[in-house]
Amino acid sequence: MPISDEKIGDFLDHLAARVPVPGGGAAAALHAAQGAALLGMVARYTTGSQYAKHEAAIGRIIAEVDELRVLALRLADADTDAFTAVSTAYQLPSSSEEERAARSAAIARALVQAAWPPAQVISVAGMVVDLAEALAAIGNRNVISDVAAAAEAARAAASTARVNIEINLASITDEQAGLEMIAEEGKADAIITRAEQVTAAVRDQIRA
């Protein structure tokens, strides 16, 4: 069953169970989805004559965060599928030299594929922070704290996805794939810093 079709309680039960999936990668994607959803809520409260001059920008933000929310949920499922493939590869027979070689190759392929969903989550988190920055400047002040909540969810998505890439990197033997993953993982630091800046800016507004 796709994660988007699960009840929250059921998903958390599965997350807590002694099973390979869902795990941290799916959780990272859901952090990103929650961040996008919170921005959608703030944008939908930023309407009416008071915000008429921002109507076009708000419309674009709503469309983008709704797409990002759907994409993040797809990445949660992709992460689950990818780690299921990793688990399956580790269970392949290894009695003969040929079987061991085939198993090693399958594991290597599966690990590379498993690194891509969290890498894409980092990109989604970056886009959520982009939109949080925009809404922090023009969003309805009555719900401005939710912009910070969205930024913090995106920060959690990026940092969680980063550590999931890092643990895969330890086992990836494909040099080119490893370099690509390092490049993607390296994007997280700037996203995390920007998310923290959004939160700080919102808190300054609240205290003003």
C-alpha positions as CSV (number, residue, x, y, z in Angstrom):
1,M,0.0,0.0,0.0
2,P,1.4,3.5,-0.9
3,I,2.4,5.5,2.2
4,S,0.0,8.2,1.1
5,D,-2.9,5.7,1.6
6,E,-1.9,4.6,5.0
7,K,-3.4,6.0,8.2
8,I,-0.9,7.9,10.3
9,G,-1.1,5.5,13.2
10,D,-0.6,2.5,10.9
11,F,2.4,4.1,9.3
12,L,4.0,4.9,12.7
13,D,3.4,1.3,13.7
14,H,5.2,0.1,10.6
15,L,8.0,2.7,11.2
16,A,8.4,1.3,14.8
17,A,8.4,-2.3,13.8
18,R,11.5,-4.5,13.3
19,V,11.3,-4.4,9.5
20,P,13.6,-2.8,7.0
21,V,11.0,-0.4,5.6
22,P,9.8,2.2,6.0
23,G,12.8,3.8,7.6
24,G,14.6,7.1,7.8
25,G,14.4,7.8,4.1
26,A,10.7,7.6,4.1
27,A,10.6,9.8,7.2
28,A,12.7,12.4,5.5
29,A,10.4,12.5,2.5
30,L,7.4,12.9,4.9
31,H,9.1,15.8,6.6
32,A,9.4,17.5,3.2
33,A,5.8,16.7,2.5
34,Q,4.7,18.3,5.8
35,G,6.7,21.4,5.1
36,A,5.1,21.8,1.7
37,A,1.6,21.2,3.2
38,L,2.2,23.9,5.9
39,L,3.2,26.4,3.2
40,G,0.1,25.5,1.3
41,M,-2.0,26.4,4.4
42,V,-0.2,29.7,4.9
43,A,-0.6,30.6,1.3
44,R,-4.3,29.8,1.3
45,Y,-4.7,32.2,4.3
46,T,-2.9,34.9,2.4
47,T,-5.8,35.9,0.2
48,G,-8.3,38.8,0.0
49,S,-8.0,42.5,-0.7
50,Q,-5.3,42.9,1.9
51,Y,-3.0,40.7,-0.2
52,A,-4.2,41.6,-3.6
53,K,-0.8,42.8,-4.8
54,H,0.6,39.4,-4.0
55,E,-2.2,37.4,-5.6
56,A,-0.1,36.1,-8.6
57,A,2.8,35.2,-6.3
58,I,0.6,33.4,-3.9
59,G,-1.1,31.5,-6.7
60,R,2.3,30.3,-7.9
61,I,3.3,29.3,-4.4
62,I,0.2,27.2,-3.9
63,A,0.7,25.4,-7.2
64,E,4.3,24.7,-6.4
65,V,3.9,23.5,-2.8
66,D,1.0,21.2,-3.8
67,E,3.2,19.6,-6.5
68,L,6.1,19.3,-4.0
69,R,3.8,17.6,-1.5
70,V,2.8,14.9,-4.0
71,L,6.4,14.5,-5.2
72,A,7.6,14.0,-1.6
73,L,5.1,11.3,-1.0
74,R,6.2,9.6,-4.2
75,L,9.8,9.7,-2.9
76,A,8.7,8.1,0.4
77,D,7.3,5.2,-1.6
78,A,10.4,5.1,-3.8
79,D,12.7,5.0,-0.8
80,T,10.6,2.1,0.6
81,D,10.8,0.2,-2.7
82,A,14.5,0.9,-3.0
83,F,15.4,-0.5,0.4
84,T,13.1,-3.5,-0.2
85,A,15.3,-4.2,-3.2
86,V,18.5,-3.9,-1.0
87,S,17.1,-6.3,1.5
88,T,16.2,-8.7,-1.3
89,A,19.7,-8.5,-2.7
90,Y,21.2,-9.3,0.6
91,Q,19.1,-12.4,0.8
92,L,20.4,-13.9,-2.5
93,P,22.2,-17.2,-2.3
94,S,25.9,-17.1,-1.8
95,S,27.0,-20.8,-1.7
96,S,29.2,-20.7,-4.8
97,E,31.7,-18.2,-6.2
98,E,29.3,-17.4,-9.0
99,E,26.4,-16.8,-6.6
100,R,28.6,-14.6,-4.4
101,A,29.6,-12.5,-7.3
102,A,26.0,-12.1,-8.5
103,R,24.9,-11.3,-5.0
104,S,27.6,-8.6,-4.6
105,A,26.7,-7.1,-7.9
106,A,23.0,-7.0,-7.0
107,I,23.7,-5.4,-3.7
108,A,26.0,-2.8,-5.3
109,R,23.3,-1.9,-7.8
110,A,20.6,-1.8,-5.2
111,L,22.6,0.5,-2.9
112,V,23.2,3.0,-5.7
113,Q,19.5,3.0,-6.4
114,A,18.6,3.4,-2.8
115,A,20.7,6.5,-2.5
116,W,18.7,8.4,-5.1
117,P,15.4,8.9,-3.3
118,P,17.0,10.7,-0.3
119,A,19.1,12.7,-2.8
120,Q,15.9,13.9,-4.4
121,V,14.4,14.6,-1.0
122,I,17.2,17.1,-0.4
123,S,16.3,18.9,-3.6
124,V,12.6,19.0,-2.6
125,A,13.6,20.3,0.8
126,G,15.6,23.1,-0.9
127,M,12.5,24.1,-2.9
128,V,10.4,24.1,0.2
129,V,12.9,26.4,1.9
130,D,12.8,28.7,-1.3
131,L,9.1,29.0,-0.9
132,A,9.2,29.5,2.8
133,E,11.6,32.4,2.3
134,A,9.0,33.9,-0.1
135,L,6.1,33.4,2.2
136,A,8.0,34.8,5.2
137,A,8.0,38.1,3.4
138,I,4.4,38.2,2.2
139,G,2.4,35.6,4.1
140,N,-0.5,36.3,6.5
141,R,1.1,37.3,9.8
142,N,-1.6,35.4,11.7
143,V,-0.1,32.1,10.6
144,I,3.5,33.2,10.1
145,S,4.7,30.7,12.7
146,D,3.7,27.9,10.3
147,V,6.2,29.3,7.8
148,A,8.9,28.6,10.4
149,A,7.3,25.2,11.1
150,A,7.6,24.4,7.3
151,A,11.2,25.6,7.3
152,E,12.0,23.3,10.2
153,A,10.3,20.4,8.5
154,A,12.4,21.0,5.4
155,R,15.5,21.3,7.5
156,A,14.7,17.9,9.1
157,A,14.1,16.5,5.7
158,A,17.4,17.6,4.4
159,S,19.5,16.5,7.4
160,T,17.7,13.1,7.6
161,A,18.1,12.5,3.9
162,R,21.8,13.5,4.1
163,V,22.6,10.9,6.8
164,N,20.8,8.3,4.7
165,I,23.0,9.1,1.8
166,E,26.1,9.0,4.0
167,I,25.3,5.5,5.3
168,N,24.8,4.3,1.7
169,L,28.1,5.9,0.6
170,A,30.0,3.7,3.0
171,S,28.9,0.6,0.9
172,I,28.8,2.0,-2.6
173,T,31.7,0.7,-4.7
174,D,30.8,2.5,-7.9
175,E,33.2,5.5,-7.9
176,Q,31.1,7.6,-10.3
177,A,27.9,6.9,-8.4
178,G,29.7,7.7,-5.1
179,L,30.9,11.1,-6.4
180,E,27.4,11.9,-7.6
181,M,25.9,11.1,-4.2
182,I,28.6,13.2,-2.5
183,A,27.6,16.1,-4.7
184,E,23.9,15.7,-3.8
185,E,24.6,15.2,-0.1
186,G,26.7,18.3,-0.1
187,K,23.7,20.5,-1.0
188,A,22.1,19.8,2.4
189,D,24.3,22.1,4.4
190,A,23.2,25.3,2.6
191,I,19.5,24.2,2.8
192,I,19.8,23.6,6.5
193,T,21.4,27.0,7.1
194,R,18.7,28.8,5.0
195,A,16.0,27.0,6.8
196,E,17.4,28.1,10.2
197,Q,17.5,31.7,8.8
198,V,13.8,31.5,7.9
199,T,12.9,30.4,11.3
200,A,15.0,33.1,12.9
201,A,13.4,35.7,10.7
202,V,9.9,34.5,11.6
203,R,10.7,34.6,15.3
204,D,12.0,38.1,14.9
205,Q,8.7,39.1,13.3
206,I,6.7,37.4,16.1
207,R,8.7,39.2,18.8
208,A,8.6,42.6,17.0
